[in-house]
Amino acid sequence: MEASLQLHSHLFTPTHPHTNSVSSPFPSKPKRKPLPLILRCCSDETNTKKLVGFVDYDRGERQVSVHVSGVRKSDLPKRYQLRVQGDRFQKDWPISELVSKILKLNQREDIDGLLNRWAGRFSRKNYPILIREITQTGSIDHCNQVFNWMKNQKNYCARNDIYNMMIRLHARHNRTDQARGLFFEMQKWRCKPDAETYNALISAHGRAGQWRWATNIMEDMLRAAVPPTRSTYNNLIHACGSSGNWKEALKVSKRMTENGVGPDLVTHNTILSAFKTGSQYSKALSYFELMKGTKIRPDTTTLNIIIHCHIKLKQFEKAINIFHSMRDKRSQCGPDIVTFTSIIHLYSVSGEIENCKAVFDTMISEGFKPNIISYNTLLGAYAVRGMSEGALSVFNDIKRNGFRPDVVSYTSLLNAYGRSGKPERAMEVFNMMKRNNLKPNVVTYNALIDAFGSNGFLPEAVELLHEMERNGVQPNVVSVSTLLACCGRYGRNVKIDSILAAADSRGICLNTVAYNSAIGSYMNGGEYDEALDLYRLMREKNVKPDSVTYNVLINGCSKMSKYTEALEFLDEMMDLNVTMSNEVLSSAISVYSKQGQLLKAESLFSKMKMTHDGPDVVAYTTMLHAYSDAEKWDDAFALFQEMEMKGVEPDLIACSALMRAFNKGNQPAKVLVVAEFMQERKIPMNDAIYFEMLSACSILRDWKKTIELVGMMEASFNVMSIGLMNQLLHCIGKLGKIETMMKIFYKIVATGAEINKSTYLVLLKNLLAAGNWRKYLEVLQWMADSGVEASGDMYQSILAFAQSCGPEYSVIIQNRVESLRRKTFV
């Protein structure tokens, strides 16, 4: 169908209105009015189709709308023209105007009355145009009323294209039963379904995930001697693939090729999508390699699927390389909003939150407008890391940029507060969500349960489980797993039994993750027999244990010194061919080490080196502990150097283990070498690291290094553990720097840190060793004033010291001690 275009170029001439404004030192630029644009497209189907729009250069806005006229009053047969002209209520509306009037009415208003006043109803040609225009709006209720009115008109004639449009509309709204009803209805009206009809019906069932229905419709199509088109096969492949049935999708693809219908880009993308939905990421990548050998070039959708598969397989570098190639100026398929969102998710999974924000900002700078999914992905990245301030900032950006936060947005923000240890703020977000008329789903409740349970508020978490049931949201296995994990974290063994009973009474079947949480909870509480019974029940229920299950069992047995049982679980795991993770192997190495079987531990570690991934930092740390326990300090240092050579970045725990080994092996100088390594790599230090460094300085009697260390620790005096505080004071006192020791003690007290009897004992021992009995008595006075009761040994030590001070000082000391004792007694 050819169309002639008439462009009214005179409408593009900008007019600048004269303004009488106050003069300004800087000439103001006059605002331009939006420039209208009209395109007329004439065709056989309609008298005129008009594209009307405007361009506003100042605001950077444009808008184009289609105005369809249809058959007007002047084009009607004479008998209808006379009928219309004689009735003042009959209106000669264009079809586009009629559609807008229909959409303004709600379903209870008289839509039929409006249509009966339309003069164009007397032309049969207007009916398919009217259906086409109103179905494009997506308002299914208005479409149904117009269609029902249409069928009651005398000059209506049922047509395939009308039914096809109605079936496609119902498919978009997942109304498969109504779409199928229209399919049978059109046959009653003697309309023979064509390929487009079958395609629309197959698509409807595919959207609803009913792939068997879609297959049966395809068979009916063949029996009706209607040849399937490429779109038919593509729709059927999509129906199978969207349900996760990738094998059936491949069968349809094979049948398609055998019937002489070659696949196109849509076919390949649909099959790749089927692999993605079915979690067959490796197969998707293999299929993509085969696709490269064809003449069909991938598009942005293809590469988005491939990026998703690489992310799922944790092949982050390959995904990023594809992303960079898409951004290349010579690339034929550039990135879209989905591409950028996938890369944000990639950096979120890999824990690089700064890169998430960088990609998001790049997306905006390249002219892409973020959608709610992009915002939620960035928000989720902050939430997973417990970065509540960053999550709140993104949440506010969503509202600031004109989007309405959805359930996912609120759930992510709630999760961020829960992971950052702020359950009260999480509850505030939950209440705000309900005030904004958003119904929390099971994921929301699970996040809130975890927020309270993981922070020690187990009764509140259980109450939330009951609340979600009262509000019509049924708990699932994730809800149970979350509560079980919280019980194990805080040693609530009684609650474990009640939660398991509650899950059983509600018909919730535990999966592997839930069993792992329950077994881990029992193990953390030292309930070995209960954990073993639950493991046996897991096997009886045919729930397959995974590497996490055995890691929990082996690690738990090791903590309870049940080394024989731990190794039995390791043998059972190997018999069942369960893939051994690095965590399981590390736990096994720890068991062998604690049994003194260093050779077996080394043998297992050597096997890990031959695997594809090799030992991780946890495995190396476990082996460091093994060498430390076996007093092989040189082997431990060699292993640490090997870590660096293999590119395994030592973490805080590995460095702490190596320092402890060096101190035990009387090699304190190497402790300070490791400390310098940590400073170079910017590895944060904790109390355990500082403790080992202080011990090394004390052995070396390195006063200069001790002072440097005090400067590093000073900022954390208020949160320092009692053990580290005592070690710090003891180290300085041992070096004979009594005044410095007391000054540091004053600084610690000034920060509000908790001081107990053990800290005072460290001070008293060092003061007595230095012969400073006056300060000794002063410290005893501080103890009495602060309500800390001095022990008998503290008094006896100073009294014994008084015997060597001469009679004058001896009397003073005895009198002060008696005074302090009476004060304490009172």
Summary of the structure (lengths in Angstrom):
residues: 826
radius of gyration: 38.6
end to end distance: 109.5
largest distance: 139.4
contacts: 2570
relative contact order: 0.02
helix: 67%
strand: 4%
